[in-house]
Amino acid sequence: MEHREADVIVVGAGLAGLSAAHGLLAAGLEPLVVEARHRVGGRTLNETLADGTVMELGGQWLAEGNTRMGALARQAGGSLFRSRAPGVDLLELSGRLRRQQGKVPPLGPVGLLDVALARLRLDRLVGSVPVRAPWRAPHAEELDGRSVGEWLDRTVRSREGRRLLDLAFTTMWGATPHDINLLQALAYIGSTGRFDNMTTTKIQDRVTGGAARVPHWLAEGLGERVLLDAPVRAIVHRGAGVEVDTARGTVRARRVIVAVPPQLAAAIRFEPGLPHARLAALRSLPMGAVVKVSAVYDRPFWREQGLSGTALTDQGPVTAVFDNSPPGEGGRGVLVGFVPGEQARNLAGLPTAERRQRVLATFARLFGPGAGTPDAYAEKDWVADPWSRGGYFGLPAIGAMARSARALGEPFGRVHWAGSETVLKDYGGMEGAVTSGERAAAEVLAALTAEEVGQPV
Ligand SMILES: Cc1cc2nc3c(=O)[nH]c(=O)nc-3n(C[C@H](O)[C@H](O)[C@H](O)COP(=O)(O)OP(=O)(O)OC[C@H]3O[C@@H](n4cnc5c(N)ncnc54)[C@H](O)[C@@H]3O)c2cc1C
């Protein structure tokens, strides 16, 4: 059993926790990271084939302006490259496969106009919501109390336009539009600028060797200061410090940073107990649902047909596919697919072989029979993972956005908070995770310094 002491205990070895610990160590403090899983990286995950081909099964894209994540990727020995391959995109709606050249979706005139108007209206609303303080938006309470689905019900008239927008929201949030909080959606889109950017600058760059090289590099730098297989059960304020009860023993420190998804933080016992409002905020953020799949081929053969590898389909179970091949010419071809929301839950209930067969049938329908027989295939059901309980990120319940957004970053006694759900800019993404960890480390440093010089904290 471990009975270690440290200056600061960080709960969770995802990007947030590891960035926090990295910052604390650089500042001369002794952090100890306690992680439930047998691996680091949390919602980023690489699976590497014997020939070195990487399948990214968790977070992977950097958005324009994700400078902290970009800097860490370079420090970790990686480099960034543009994600998008040239070529024609595919859109399959109501069983009809269409080709999309450029940005205009291949819809009939009514659907096209409908979608264009909806985007305009949405962007106007996005512009009215301050990303870092969405509760200050005009009519914030009303927006918080509505779902994206309700807004679409009132705004979009054509069936085709609605199908496309439902598909886009479901894929990007991992939930059906009726489960997406409108205020959260507006702030989230605002973080990237406007709705169209969600499929362009939001998924702009990738990291050579996969995004998960960043947490691995951070953990390497921390060495034995990362304790794996140590789920935290309780956090107890005792005297001038904090005791953290893990499955591998009790560890002690002057301060704690909790860097786990909100629903998992709500499952930890706190002494004294968390105030009701804080607990309610944590509980009001269930994760979206997603299964991510990856298939590897001898080459990116779809490019030979002029296809970009990007496809959206409402036929399921996969709803979106992207070319995820390594950079440069002459290498392997990799496709990634996303199975979001209800589709994810339905797929998860099937036997392994049937899941694979259904996913690859979608790939084959879109890119030809060759796509149905990859050299390697992997899938990750994030909902079934007890240490994530879903993905991509926590979705504020309808009516709970303003409350949870204000409460989640606030320290509680000697406990500080990090995680991609505790920031508003870059919410739910890798950049948000990193900046939240850096923010929490700075907060702890300031508190410990103040304590040392005898100032009240
Ligand atoms: C399929 C998928 C695709 C995504 N795609 C992108 C993308 O392209 N771009 C992007 O920017 N973001 C993406 N994301 C989101 C991004 O991966 C996350 O926002 C980010 O990695 C979260 O980091 P975190 O450190 O806040 O949390 P996590 O990565 O969830 O880390 C939390 C850690 O805490 C541990 N933990 C939980 N409970 C306990 C406990 N009780 N005791 C100890 N440890 C505990 C967990 O095991 C985990 O390691 C994606 C996510 C998923 C799932």
The ligand as a Tripos MOL2 file, in Angstrom:
@<TRIPOS>MOLECULE
LIG
   53    58     1     0     0
SMALL
NO_CHARGES

@<TRIPOS>ATOM
      1 C1        -13.9120    9.8740  -29.0380 C.3       1 LIG1
      2 C2        -13.4520   11.2340  -28.6040 C.ar      1 LIG1
      3 C3        -13.0040   12.1330  -29.5540 C.ar      1 LIG1
      4 C4        -12.5940   13.4050  -29.1830 C.ar      1 LIG1
      5 N1        -12.1090   14.2380  -30.1520 N.ar      1 LIG1
      6 C5        -11.5380   15.4130  -29.7830 C.ar      1 LIG1
      7 C6        -10.8280   16.1890  -30.7280 C.ar      1 LIG1
      8 O1        -10.6840   15.7900  -31.8830 O.2       1 LIG1
      9 N2        -10.2850   17.3510  -30.3010 N.ar      1 LIG1
     10 C7        -10.3740   17.7820  -29.0110 C.ar      1 LIG1
     11 O2         -9.8420   18.8520  -28.6880 O.2       1 LIG1
     12 N3        -11.0350   17.0510  -28.0870 N.ar      1 LIG1
     13 C8        -11.5880   15.8690  -28.4290 C.ar      1 LIG1
     14 N4        -12.1920   15.0730  -27.4990 N.ar      1 LIG1
     15 C9        -12.3040   15.5890  -26.1160 C.3       1 LIG1
     16 C10       -10.9670   15.5300  -25.3820 C.3       1 LIG1
     17 O3        -10.3770   14.2710  -25.5870 O.3       1 LIG1
     18 C11       -11.2120   15.7460  -23.8810 C.3       1 LIG1
     19 O4        -11.9030   16.9640  -23.6830 O.3       1 LIG1
     20 C12        -9.9320   15.8440  -23.0770 C.3       1 LIG1
     21 O5         -9.0130   14.8290  -23.4140 O.3       1 LIG1
     22 C13       -10.3040   15.7620  -21.5930 C.3       1 LIG1
     23 O6         -9.1590   15.7980  -20.7770 O.3       1 LIG1
     24 P1         -9.3450   15.8500  -19.1820 P.3       1 LIG1
     25 O7         -7.9930   15.7050  -18.6140 O.co2     1 LIG1
     26 O8        -10.1490   17.0340  -18.8100 O.co2     1 LIG1
     27 O9        -10.2480   14.5880  -18.8070 O.3       1 LIG1
     28 P2         -9.9820   13.0280  -19.0510 P.3       1 LIG1
     29 O10        -9.1770   12.8450  -20.2870 O.co2     1 LIG1
     30 O11       -11.3000   12.3760  -18.9700 O.co2     1 LIG1
     31 O12        -9.0660   12.6100  -17.8420 O.3       1 LIG1
     32 C14        -9.5820   12.3290  -16.5730 C.3       1 LIG1
     33 C15        -8.7450   11.2420  -15.9450 C.3       1 LIG1
     34 O13        -9.2380   11.0010  -14.6230 O.3       1 LIG1
     35 C16        -9.2550    9.6080  -14.3770 C.3       1 LIG1
     36 N5        -10.2360    9.3620  -13.3090 N.ar      1 LIG1
     37 C17       -11.5850    9.4170  -13.3650 C.ar      1 LIG1
     38 N6        -12.1160    9.1760  -12.1440 N.ar      1 LIG1
     39 C18       -11.0700    8.9730  -11.3040 C.ar      1 LIG1
     40 C19       -10.9720    8.6850   -9.9140 C.ar      1 LIG1
     41 N7        -12.0460    8.5610   -9.1250 N.pl3     1 LIG1
     42 N8         -9.7380    8.5180   -9.3830 N.ar      1 LIG1
     43 C20        -8.6070    8.6550  -10.1450 C.ar      1 LIG1
     44 N9         -8.6540    8.9340  -11.4690 N.ar      1 LIG1
     45 C21        -9.8660    9.0960  -12.0370 C.ar      1 LIG1
     46 C22        -9.6310    9.0010  -15.7090 C.3       1 LIG1
     47 O14        -9.2240    7.6380  -15.7730 O.3       1 LIG1
     48 C23        -8.8590    9.9060  -16.6870 C.3       1 LIG1
     49 O15        -7.5580    9.4030  -16.9450 O.3       1 LIG1
     50 C24       -12.6260   13.8000  -27.8240 C.ar      1 LIG1
     51 C25       -13.0630   12.8920  -26.8600 C.ar      1 LIG1
     52 C26       -13.4780   11.6190  -27.2390 C.ar      1 LIG1
     53 C27       -13.9370   10.6480  -26.1910 C.3       1 LIG1
@<TRIPOS>BOND
     1     1     2 1
     2     2     3 ar
     3     2    52 ar
     4     3     4 ar
     5     4     5 ar
     6     4    50 ar
     7     5     6 ar
     8     6     7 ar
     9     6    13 1
    10     7     8 2
    11     7     9 ar
    12     9    10 ar
    13    10    11 2
    14    10    12 ar
    15    12    13 ar
    16    13    14 ar
    17    14    15 1
    18    14    50 ar
    19    15    16 1
    20    16    17 1
    21    16    18 1
    22    18    19 1
    23    18    20 1
    24    20    21 1
    25    20    22 1
    26    22    23 1
    27    23    24 1
    28    24    25 2
    29    24    26 1
    30    24    27 1
    31    27    28 1
    32    28    29 2
    33    28    30 1
    34    28    31 1
    35    31    32 1
    36    32    33 1
    37    33    34 1
    38    33    48 1
    39    34    35 1
    40    35    36 1
    41    35    46 1
    42    36    37 ar
    43    36    45 ar
    44    37    38 ar
    45    38    39 ar
    46    39    40 ar
    47    39    45 ar
    48    40    41 1
    49    40    42 ar
    50    42    43 ar
    51    43    44 ar
    52    44    45 ar
    53    46    47 1
    54    46    48 1
    55    48    49 1
    56    50    51 ar
    57    51    52 ar
    58    52    53 1
@<TRIPOS>SUBSTRUCTURE
     1 LIG1         1 GROUP 0 **** ****
